[in-house]
Amino acid sequence: MSRNIAIIGSGFSALAAACYLAKANNKVTIFEKNECVGGRARQLKKEGFTFDIGPTWYWMPDVFERFFADFGKHPSQYYKLIKLNPAYQVYFGENDSITIEDTLEKICIAFENEEKGSSAKLKKFIAKAQSNYDIAIKDLVYRPGISPLELVTPVTMQKIGQFFSTISKDVRKEFTNVRLIAILEFPVLFLGAKASNTPAFYSFMNYADFGLGTFHPKDGMYSVILAMKSLAEELGVTIKTNQNVEKILVEDKAAQGIVVNGEKIHADIVLSGA
């Protein structure tokens, strides 16, 4: 049964949801308060310069490929992806930095130059991180997130110890160089977390960093937003900008619609992605 669905906001999650809901034959309308789509991943143009005001690094390209593949598409049909080399540079002071290059082998050399014997330890650490990545990204993150029990699988039970340790503890078991420790604790910041209170299982972020590498779309991260916008429109999604959603209308504990710029708009389902 086709339903009339109103989505508030037009960031990554809202656009992705719109695509899946439209694919399921629903009538989907996105209401965005700004003059352009993107939410926190909008683009700013000023005095001849263009800035991405949201994310600047493109990690986990396989996640984007899986998303577009769900609609018979590939990211390359919408934007050109470039693997960065070097990926980035970590500064510890003026003229004091470590360069993270585009392959694990090169990164191992940089680690070995800092701490003898660390390259072998890094390969072992990243191998475990890759195993966690295969479990987390290829399975767990695609579960609905309704119950913590979704995280309990035969495979995760084999790694139960990693849920009772932390990234910080695991890194310090193998490395003593404070600069290398700082680099290895860095990726979990993208989860909005601290290495000292993040389960060791989340080392899969280190594999995303060192194993898969850092990419950037040729025309900036906003290219990804424009790609998702194009896909949504191809699927029949209506996108309205300059639409300030002032209120979600609720009756008998169920959303009945929204108030946009003072106008009541009925919806069978309201999804807030703002």
Contacts in CASP RR format, 6 or more apart in sequence:
PFRMAT RR
TARGET T0000
AUTHOR 0000-0000-0000
METHOD contacts of the structure
MODEL  1
MSRNIAIIGSGFSALAAACYLAKANNKVTIFEKNECVGGRARQLKKEGFT
FDIGPTWYWMPDVFERFFADFGKHPSQYYKLIKLNPAYQVYFGENDSITI
EDTLEKICIAFENEEKGSSAKLKKFIAKAQSNYDIAIKDLVYRPGISPLE
LVTPVTMQKIGQFFSTISKDVRKEFTNVRLIAILEFPVLFLGAKASNTPA
FYSFMNYADFGLGTFHPKDGMYSVILAMKSLAEELGVTIKTNQNVEKILV
EDKAAQGIVVNGEKIHADIVLSGA
2 25 0 8 1.000
2 26 0 8 1.000
2 27 0 8 1.000
3 26 0 8 1.000
3 27 0 8 1.000
3 268 0 8 1.000
3 269 0 8 1.000
4 26 0 8 1.000
4 27 0 8 1.000
4 29 0 8 1.000
4 266 0 8 1.000
4 267 0 8 1.000
4 268 0 8 1.000
4 269 0 8 1.000
5 21 0 8 1.000
5 26 0 8 1.000
5 27 0 8 1.000
5 28 0 8 1.000
5 29 0 8 1.000
5 267 0 8 1.000
5 268 0 8 1.000
5 269 0 8 1.000
5 270 0 8 1.000
5 271 0 8 1.000
6 29 0 8 1.000
6 31 0 8 1.000
6 257 0 8 1.000
6 258 0 8 1.000
6 265 0 8 1.000
6 267 0 8 1.000
6 269 0 8 1.000
6 270 0 8 1.000
6 271 0 8 1.000
7 14 0 8 1.000
7 17 0 8 1.000
7 18 0 8 1.000
7 21 0 8 1.000
7 28 0 8 1.000
7 29 0 8 1.000
7 30 0 8 1.000
7 31 0 8 1.000
7 270 0 8 1.000
7 271 0 8 1.000
7 272 0 8 1.000
7 273 0 8 1.000
8 14 0 8 1.000
8 31 0 8 1.000
8 245 0 8 1.000
8 248 0 8 1.000
8 258 0 8 1.000
8 270 0 8 1.000
8 271 0 8 1.000
8 272 0 8 1.000
8 273 0 8 1.000
8 274 0 8 1.000
9 30 0 8 1.000
9 31 0 8 1.000
9 32 0 8 1.000
9 33 0 8 1.000
9 39 0 8 1.000
9 245 0 8 1.000
9 272 0 8 1.000
9 273 0 8 1.000
9 274 0 8 1.000
10 30 0 8 1.000
10 32 0 8 1.000
10 37 0 8 1.000
10 38 0 8 1.000
10 39 0 8 1.000
10 229 0 8 1.000
10 239 0 8 1.000
10 241 0 8 1.000
11 37 0 8 1.000
11 38 0 8 1.000
11 39 0 8 1.000
11 40 0 8 1.000
11 41 0 8 1.000
11 225 0 8 1.000
11 273 0 8 1.000
12 38 0 8 1.000
12 41 0 8 1.000
12 224 0 8 1.000
12 225 0 8 1.000
12 228 0 8 1.000
13 273 0 8 1.000
14 30 0 8 1.000
14 39 0 8 1.000
14 271 0 8 1.000
14 273 0 8 1.000
14 274 0 8 1.000
15 30 0 8 1.000
15 37 0 8 1.000
15 38 0 8 1.000
15 225 0 8 1.000
15 228 0 8 1.000
15 229 0 8 1.000
15 231 0 8 1.000
15 232 0 8 1.000
16 67 0 8 1.000
16 228 0 8 1.000
17 271 0 8 1.000
17 273 0 8 1.000
18 28 0 8 1.000
18 30 0 8 1.000
18 232 0 8 1.000
18 235 0 8 1.000
18 237 0 8 1.000
19 70 0 8 1.000
19 71 0 8 1.000
19 228 0 8 1.000
19 231 0 8 1.000
19 232 0 8 1.000
19 235 0 8 1.000
19 237 0 8 1.000
20 70 0 8 1.000
21 28 0 8 1.000
21 271 0 8 1.000
22 28 0 8 1.000
22 232 0 8 1.000
22 235 0 8 1.000
22 236 0 8 1.000
22 237 0 8 1.000
23 70 0 8 1.000
23 71 0 8 1.000
23 235 0 8 1.000
28 232 0 8 1.000
28 236 0 8 1.000
28 237 0 8 1.000
28 238 0 8 1.000
29 237 0 8 1.000
29 238 0 8 1.000
29 239 0 8 1.000
29 240 0 8 1.000
29 267 0 8 1.000
30 37 0 8 1.000
30 232 0 8 1.000
30 237 0 8 1.000
30 238 0 8 1.000
30 239 0 8 1.000
30 240 0 8 1.000
31 240 0 8 1.000
31 243 0 8 1.000
31 245 0 8 1.000
31 258 0 8 1.000
31 260 0 8 1.000
32 38 0 8 1.000
32 39 0 8 1.000
32 239 0 8 1.000
32 240 0 8 1.000
32 241 0 8 1.000
32 242 0 8 1.000
32 243 0 8 1.000
33 242 0 8 1.000
33 243 0 8 1.000
33 244 0 8 1.000
33 245 0 8 1.000
33 274 0 8 1.000
34 42 0 8 1.000
34 241 0 8 1.000
34 242 0 8 1.000
35 241 0 8 1.000
35 242 0 8 1.000
36 42 0 8 1.000
36 43 0 8 1.000
36 241 0 8 1.000
37 225 0 8 1.000
37 229 0 8 1.000
37 239 0 8 1.000
37 241 0 8 1.000
38 222 0 8 1.000
38 225 0 8 1.000
38 229 0 8 1.000
39 274 0 8 1.000
40 53 0 8 1.000
40 54 0 8 1.000
41 52 0 8 1.000
41 53 0 8 1.000
41 54 0 8 1.000
41 55 0 8 1.000
41 221 0 8 1.000
41 222 0 8 1.000
41 224 0 8 1.000
41 225 0 8 1.000
42 53 0 8 1.000
42 54 0 8 1.000
42 222 0 8 1.000
42 225 0 8 1.000
43 50 0 8 1.000
43 51 0 8 1.000
43 52 0 8 1.000
43 53 0 8 1.000
43 222 0 8 1.000
43 225 0 8 1.000
44 50 0 8 1.000
44 51 0 8 1.000
44 53 0 8 1.000
45 51 0 8 1.000
52 220 0 8 1.000
52 221 0 8 1.000
52 222 0 8 1.000
54 221 0 8 1.000
55 221 0 8 1.000
56 216 0 8 1.000
56 221 0 8 1.000
57 88 0 8 1.000
57 214 0 8 1.000
57 215 0 8 1.000
57 216 0 8 1.000
58 64 0 8 1.000
58 81 0 8 1.000
58 214 0 8 1.000
58 215 0 8 1.000
58 216 0 8 1.000
58 217 0 8 1.000
58 221 0 8 1.000
58 224 0 8 1.000
59 190 0 8 1.000
59 208 0 8 1.000
59 209 0 8 1.000
59 212 0 8 1.000
59 213 0 8 1.000
59 214 0 8 1.000
59 215 0 8 1.000
60 137 0 8 1.000
60 208 0 8 1.000
60 212 0 8 1.000
61 75 0 8 1.000
61 81 0 8 1.000
61 212 0 8 1.000
61 215 0 8 1.000
62 137 0 8 1.000
62 212 0 8 1.000
63 137 0 8 1.000
64 75 0 8 1.000
64 224 0 8 1.000
65 74 0 8 1.000
65 75 0 8 1.000
68 74 0 8 1.000
68 75 0 8 1.000
68 77 0 8 1.000
68 78 0 8 1.000
68 227 0 8 1.000
68 231 0 8 1.000
71 231 0 8 1.000
71 235 0 8 1.000
73 231 0 8 1.000
75 81 0 8 1.000
75 224 0 8 1.000
75 227 0 8 1.000
78 223 0 8 1.000
78 226 0 8 1.000
78 227 0 8 1.000
78 230 0 8 1.000
78 231 0 8 1.000
79 217 0 8 1.000
79 218 0 8 1.000
79 219 0 8 1.000
79 223 0 8 1.000
79 224 0 8 1.000
79 226 0 8 1.000
79 227 0 8 1.000
80 217 0 8 1.000
80 218 0 8 1.000
80 219 0 8 1.000
81 215 0 8 1.000
81 216 0 8 1.000
81 217 0 8 1.000
81 218 0 8 1.000
82 215 0 8 1.000
82 216 0 8 1.000
82 217 0 8 1.000
82 218 0 8 1.000
83 102 0 8 1.000
83 213 0 8 1.000
83 214 0 8 1.000
83 215 0 8 1.000
84 102 0 8 1.000
84 213 0 8 1.000
84 214 0 8 1.000
84 215 0 8 1.000
84 216 0 8 1.000
85 101 0 8 1.000
85 102 0 8 1.000
86 99 0 8 1.000
86 100 0 8 1.000
86 101 0 8 1.000
86 102 0 8 1.000
87 100 0 8 1.000
87 101 0 8 1.000
87 102 0 8 1.000
87 209 0 8 1.000
87 213 0 8 1.000
87 214 0 8 1.000
88 100 0 8 1.000
88 214 0 8 1.000
89 97 0 8 1.000
89 98 0 8 1.000
89 99 0 8 1.000
89 100 0 8 1.000
90 97 0 8 1.000
90 98 0 8 1.000
90 99 0 8 1.000
90 100 0 8 1.000
90 179 0 8 1.000
90 182 0 8 1.000
90 183 0 8 1.000
90 186 0 8 1.000
91 97 0 8 1.000
92 98 0 8 1.000
92 179 0 8 1.000
92 182 0 8 1.000
98 110 0 8 1.000
98 114 0 8 1.000
98 179 0 8 1.000
98 183 0 8 1.000
99 110 0 8 1.000
100 107 0 8 1.000
100 110 0 8 1.000
100 183 0 8 1.000
100 209 0 8 1.000
100 210 0 8 1.000
100 214 0 8 1.000
101 107 0 8 1.000
101 110 0 8 1.000
102 213 0 8 1.000
102 214 0 8 1.000
104 122 0 8 1.000
104 123 0 8 1.000
104 126 0 8 1.000
104 210 0 8 1.000
104 211 0 8 1.000
107 122 0 8 1.000
107 210 0 8 1.000
108 119 0 8 1.000
108 122 0 8 1.000
108 123 0 8 1.000
109 119 0 8 1.000
111 118 0 8 1.000
111 119 0 8 1.000
111 122 0 8 1.000
111 180 0 8 1.000
112 118 0 8 1.000
112 119 0 8 1.000
114 177 0 8 1.000
114 179 0 8 1.000
114 180 0 8 1.000
115 175 0 8 1.000
115 176 0 8 1.000
115 177 0 8 1.000
115 180 0 8 1.000
118 174 0 8 1.000
118 175 0 8 1.000
118 177 0 8 1.000
118 180 0 8 1.000
121 174 0 8 1.000
121 175 0 8 1.000
122 210 0 8 1.000
124 174 0 8 1.000
125 170 0 8 1.000
125 171 0 8 1.000
125 174 0 8 1.000
125 184 0 8 1.000
125 203 0 8 1.000
125 206 0 8 1.000
126 206 0 8 1.000
126 207 0 8 1.000
126 210 0 8 1.000
126 211 0 8 1.000
128 203 0 8 1.000
129 203 0 8 1.000
129 204 0 8 1.000
129 205 0 8 1.000
129 206 0 8 1.000
129 207 0 8 1.000
129 210 0 8 1.000
130 204 0 8 1.000
130 207 0 8 1.000
130 211 0 8 1.000
132 159 0 8 1.000
132 162 0 8 1.000
132 201 0 8 1.000
132 202 0 8 1.000
132 203 0 8 1.000
132 204 0 8 1.000
132 207 0 8 1.000
133 204 0 8 1.000
133 207 0 8 1.000
133 208 0 8 1.000
135 153 0 8 1.000
135 155 0 8 1.000
135 156 0 8 1.000
135 159 0 8 1.000
135 204 0 8 1.000
136 201 0 8 1.000
136 202 0 8 1.000
136 204 0 8 1.000
137 204 0 8 1.000
137 208 0 8 1.000
139 153 0 8 1.000
139 155 0 8 1.000
140 150 0 8 1.000
140 151 0 8 1.000
140 153 0 8 1.000
140 156 0 8 1.000
143 150 0 8 1.000
144 150 0 8 1.000
156 163 0 8 1.000
156 201 0 8 1.000
159 201 0 8 1.000
161 200 0 8 1.000
162 170 0 8 1.000
162 199 0 8 1.000
162 200 0 8 1.000
162 201 0 8 1.000
162 203 0 8 1.000
163 199 0 8 1.000
163 200 0 8 1.000
163 201 0 8 1.000
164 199 0 8 1.000
165 199 0 8 1.000
165 200 0 8 1.000
166 195 0 8 1.000
166 196 0 8 1.000
166 197 0 8 1.000
166 198 0 8 1.000
166 199 0 8 1.000
166 200 0 8 1.000
167 184 0 8 1.000
167 185 0 8 1.000
167 188 0 8 1.000
167 195 0 8 1.000
167 196 0 8 1.000
167 198 0 8 1.000
167 199 0 8 1.000
167 200 0 8 1.000
167 202 0 8 1.000
167 203 0 8 1.000
168 185 0 8 1.000
168 194 0 8 1.000
168 195 0 8 1.000
168 196 0 8 1.000
168 198 0 8 1.000
169 200 0 8 1.000
170 200 0 8 1.000
170 203 0 8 1.000
171 181 0 8 1.000
171 184 0 8 1.000
171 185 0 8 1.000
171 195 0 8 1.000
172 181 0 8 1.000
175 181 0 8 1.000
175 184 0 8 1.000
184 206 0 8 1.000
185 195 0 8 1.000
186 209 0 8 1.000
187 205 0 8 1.000
187 206 0 8 1.000
187 208 0 8 1.000
187 209 0 8 1.000
188 194 0 8 1.000
188 195 0 8 1.000
188 198 0 8 1.000
188 202 0 8 1.000
188 205 0 8 1.000
190 205 0 8 1.000
191 198 0 8 1.000
191 202 0 8 1.000
191 205 0 8 1.000
193 202 0 8 1.000
217 223 0 8 1.000
217 224 0 8 1.000
229 239 0 8 1.000
232 239 0 8 1.000
233 239 0 8 1.000
243 260 0 8 1.000
243 261 0 8 1.000
244 260 0 8 1.000
244 261 0 8 1.000
245 258 0 8 1.000
245 259 0 8 1.000
245 260 0 8 1.000
245 274 0 8 1.000
246 258 0 8 1.000
246 259 0 8 1.000
246 260 0 8 1.000
246 261 0 8 1.000
246 262 0 8 1.000
247 258 0 8 1.000
247 259 0 8 1.000
248 255 0 8 1.000
248 257 0 8 1.000
248 258 0 8 1.000
248 259 0 8 1.000
248 270 0 8 1.000
248 272 0 8 1.000
249 255 0 8 1.000
249 256 0 8 1.000
249 257 0 8 1.000
249 258 0 8 1.000
249 259 0 8 1.000
249 264 0 8 1.000
250 256 0 8 1.000
255 267 0 8 1.000
255 269 0 8 1.000
255 270 0 8 1.000
256 266 0 8 1.000
256 267 0 8 1.000
257 264 0 8 1.000
257 265 0 8 1.000
257 266 0 8 1.000
257 267 0 8 1.000
257 270 0 8 1.000
258 264 0 8 1.000
258 265 0 8 1.000
258 267 0 8 1.000
258 270 0 8 1.000
259 265 0 8 1.000
END
